[in-house]
């Protein structure tokens, strides 16, 4: 009672209690508010959604970059170069160039050595720099000639039409591709629809029938020519 009377007397004397006197109550309320638990799992779910969105955005960005690269690759302009090589060493020169391209991962699109073309082969690349690197300092390779060519100029050599190849039954032919390269044979049957011929190797002790593409055969002698002799 005495304490209450003192507080009452204190107020009657004109003293007042300012707002700061109750700050401790506000601080207590704030502290209590901070202790209020968050709904279980809500924060974790939002975090997972945010991470999923970020991953999706990264994947979309990577996809766009890959599509741009693909588009750039599809826009390239290739050039066909004529490579001069040692005569009768065309196949060996082509093998050496192909090995170098593979080993150094050079940007070369294609190599070709058409049958019957002696002393030269073709190389397709995006620029002369890659072409020069592919043939530089190799045996049997003499270099690239200055003039470039178009595909239309060599199309007939690269895409021979089977129907135009005059090979008939009983012709004596030479095989100009592996594995029977330079072997002589007699034509047993011709299938122009498939562009193939069945031949019998002349050098074998026992006749061996072999199926060969028509453009891999070169006629040496015809039956009617033999009869004329």
C-alpha positions in Angstrom: 0.0 0.0 0.0 2.8 2.4 0.8 4.4 1.8 -2.6 1.1 2.6 -4.4 0.7 5.7 -2.3 4.2 6.8 -3.3 3.3 6.4 -7.0 0.1 8.3 -6.5 1.9 11.1 -4.7 4.5 11.2 -7.5 1.8 11.8 -10.1 0.0 14.4 -8.0 3.1 16.4 -7.8 2.9 17.0 -11.6 5.2 14.4 -12.8 4.3 12.3 -15.9 5.3 9.0 -17.3 6.6 9.4 -20.8 6.4 6.9 -23.7 9.9 5.8 -23.2 8.9 4.2 -19.9 6.9 1.6 -21.9 9.6 0.8 -24.5 10.4 -2.3 -22.7 6.9 -3.6 -23.5 7.3 -2.9 -27.2 10.7 -4.6 -27.2 9.2 -7.6 -25.5 6.4 -7.8 -28.1 9.0 -7.6 -30.9 11.0 -10.4 -29.3 7.9 -12.4 -28.9 6.9 -11.8 -32.5 10.3 -13.1 -33.7 9.6 -16.3 -31.9 6.4 -16.9 -33.9 7.0 -20.1 -35.9 6.8 -20.1 -39.7 4.5 -22.6 -41.3 6.5 -25.8 -41.7 7.9 -26.3 -45.1 6.8 -23.0 -46.7 10.2 -21.5 -46.9 11.8 -24.7 -48.2 9.1 -25.0 -51.0 9.7 -21.5 -52.2 13.5 -22.1 -52.2 13.0 -25.3 -54.3 10.8 -23.4 -56.7 13.3 -20.7 -57.1 16.1 -23.1 -57.7 14.0 -25.0 -60.3 13.3 -21.8 -62.1 17.0 -20.9 -62.2 17.9 -24.3 -63.5 15.2 -24.0 -66.2 16.5 -20.6 -67.2 20.1 -22.0 -67.4 18.9 -24.9 -69.6 17.1 -22.5 -71.9 20.2 -20.4 -72.2 22.3 -23.4 -73.1 19.8 -24.5 -75.6 19.8 -21.2 -77.3 23.6 -21.2 -77.5 23.7 -24.7 -79.0 21.0 -23.7 -81.6 23.1 -20.6 -82.6 26.2 -22.8 -83.0 24.2 -25.3 -85.1 22.9 -22.5 -87.3 26.4 -21.1 -87.8 27.7 -24.5 -88.8 24.9 -25.0 -91.3 25.8 -21.6 -92.9 29.4 -22.6 -93.8 30.6 -22.3 -97.4 32.8 -25.2 -98.4 35.6 -24.9 -101.0 36.9 -27.8 -103.2 40.6 -27.8 -103.6 42.7 -29.8 -106.1 45.6 -31.5 -104.5 48.5 -32.5 -106.7 50.1 -35.9 -105.7 52.6 -38.3 -107.1 51.3 -40.3 -110.0 50.4 -43.9 -109.1 50.6 -43.0 -105.4 47.1 -41.4 -105.3 45.6 -44.0 -102.9 48.6 -43.8 -100.5 48.6 -40.0 -100.5 44.9 -40.0 -99.7 45.4 -42.4 -96.8 48.2 -40.2 -95.4 46.1 -37.0 -95.6 43.1 -38.8 -94.1 45.2 -40.0 -91.1 46.5 -36.5 -90.5 43.1 -34.9 -90.6 41.8 -37.5 -88.0 44.9 -37.2 -85.8 44.9 -33.3 -85.7 41.1 -33.1 -85.9 41.3 -30.7 -88.8 38.3 -29.0 -90.2 38.1 -30.9 -93.5 34.8 -32.2 -94.8 35.7 -34.7 -97.5 38.5 -36.3 -99.5 38.0 -37.9 -102.9 40.2 -39.7 -105.5 38.0 -40.6 -108.5 39.0 -43.7 -110.4 40.9 -42.9 -113.5 42.2 -39.5 -112.2 46.0 -39.7 -112.0 48.2 -37.3 -110.1 45.4 -35.5 -108.3 42.8 -35.8 -105.7 40.1 -33.5 -104.2 39.8 -32.0 -100.8 36.8 -30.1 -99.4 37.3 -27.6 -96.6 35.9 -24.3 -95.4 39.1 -22.4 -96.2 42.6 -22.7 -97.7 44.2 -22.6 -94.3 42.6 -25.9 -93.2 43.3 -27.5 -96.6 47.0 -26.5 -96.5 47.4 -27.8 -93.0 45.9 -31.2 -94.0 48.4 -31.8 -96.9 51.5 -30.0 -95.5 54.8 -32.0 -95.4 53.4 -35.4 -96.3 55.0 -38.0 -98.6 53.6 -38.2 -102.2 51.7 -34.9 -101.7 53.1 -32.0 -103.8 50.6 -29.3 -102.7 47.4 -27.5 -103.6 47.0 -25.8 -106.9 45.8 -22.2 -106.8 42.6 -22.7 -108.7 39.5 -24.0 -106.8 36.7 -25.8 -108.4 33.0 -26.3 -108.0 31.1 -29.6 -107.3 29.4 -29.4 -110.7 32.8 -29.5 -112.4 33.7 -32.9 -110.9 30.2 -34.3 -110.3 30.5 -36.7 -113.3 33.7 -38.2 -111.8 32.3 -38.6 -108.3 28.9 -39.9 -109.3 29.3 -42.2 -112.2 26.0 -43.5 -113.6 25.9 -47.2 -113.7 23.7 -47.3 -116.8 26.4 -45.4 -118.7 29.2 -47.9 -117.8 29.5 -50.3 -120.7 30.3 -53.6 -119.1 28.8 -56.7 -120.5 28.8 -60.5 -119.8 32.1 -62.2 -120.7 34.1 -59.0 -120.7 37.6 -59.3 -119.3 38.0 -56.6 -116.7 40.4 -55.2 -114.1 39.2 -54.5 -110.6 40.3 -51.0 -109.5 39.3 -51.1 -105.9 40.3 -53.0 -102.8 40.5 -55.8 -101.7 41.0 -57.2 -105.2 42.7 -54.2 -106.7 44.5 -54.8 -110.0 43.1 -58.4 -110.2 41.8 -59.5 -113.6 38.5 -61.1 -113.9 35.8 -62.3 -116.3 32.3 -60.9 -116.1 29.8 -63.6 -115.3 26.6 -61.5 -114.9 25.7 -57.8 -114.9 23.0 -56.2 -112.8 22.7 -52.6 -114.0 19.7 -51.9 -111.7 22.0 -52.5 -108.7 25.1 -51.1 -110.5 26.9 -54.4 -109.8 28.6 -57.2 -111.7 29.5 -60.8 -110.6 33.0 -61.6 -111.9 35.2 -64.6 -111.7 38.9 -64.0 -110.8 41.2 -65.2 -113.5 44.2 -65.6 -111.2 42.5 -68.0 -108.8 43.2 -71.7 -109.0 39.5 -72.3 -108.5 37.0 -69.8 -110.0 35.8 -67.4 -107.3 32.6 -65.4 -107.9 32.9 -61.9 -106.6 30.3 -59.1 -106.6 31.8 -55.7 -107.6 30.4 -52.3 -108.2 30.4 -51.4 -111.9 32.4 -48.2 -111.3 35.1 -50.3 -109.7 35.7 -52.3 -112.9 37.7 -51.3 -116.0 37.2 -53.2 -119.3 40.4 -54.6 -120.7 39.1 -56.8 -123.5 35.7 -57.7 -125.0 34.6 -61.1 -126.2 33.8 -59.7 -129.7 37.3 -58.2 -129.9 38.8 -61.5 -129.0 36.8 -63.2 -131.8 38.0 -60.5 -134.3 41.6 -61.4 -133.4 
